[in-house]
């Protein structure tokens, strides 16, 4: 760090297909070596680590982070995406598609979230014995600057009509209510606040009916409610993935950065340099 600045690297949508995805794992290791050489202070991965919605799919990411020095509360923060928590093939089987009990699907998702938090708890809650879960508030103290991450799970259970591809997002109101607790505001006081979710707050509109249908499958349904809570918390910037574009935009006065997709551009990432007053510079960089 130089002059009380923090440098963040932001990746998203790795979409690894397990331990046999050797090329992607090698490219991820290359990226992490670059981050170490470049003096990156902290890494954020905003979901879709894997295309295998199980611990077996997440474990290779954990292992490569550990191998390159990013398996620590101070070094990296991750959260899940829809591909981490929803097995679409399983959901679309007839026995599940005709299941009249949506609570079963919600419970299955809760169990997947709990398993994800169990594996990545070190990067969410630290090794102090605190139980990882959503929402989470993570405060890091660097020299001259306090950095806070506010993470939510935006993955919504599969539903044959409301969420047929399992890709629509929704932040449960219970998460938003929890973030409005006075304790959260107190924890964030005098910190640079970075909001984290997987789903995009803005999906570009189009006049094409086919593209409109695709946009519908990708949206965060209650993005306005999520944004309102993050504004109350004084968020300086929001980071997400899901929509595979490297892009920066502003929505209702709040800067938002989309981390694109490592799977489709494994040499590219978002770099942010944050100052103690919440101002920052951001650019998309290539390592090749």
ABEGO torsion letter per residue (X at the ends): XBGGBBBBBBBBGAGBAEAABAAAAAAAAAAAAAAAAAGBABBBBAEGABABBBAAAAAAAAAAAAAAGABBAAABBBBBBAAAABBAAAAABAAAAABABAAAAAAAAAAAAAAAAAAAAAAAAEAAGBBBBOBBBBBBBBBGBBBBBBBBBABBBBBAAABAAGABBBBBAAAAAAAABAAAAAAABGBBBBBBBABBABBBBBABAAAAAAAAAABBAAAAAAAAAAAAAGBABBBBBGBBBBBBBBBGGBBBBBAEBAAABAABBBBBBBBAAGBBBBBBBBAX
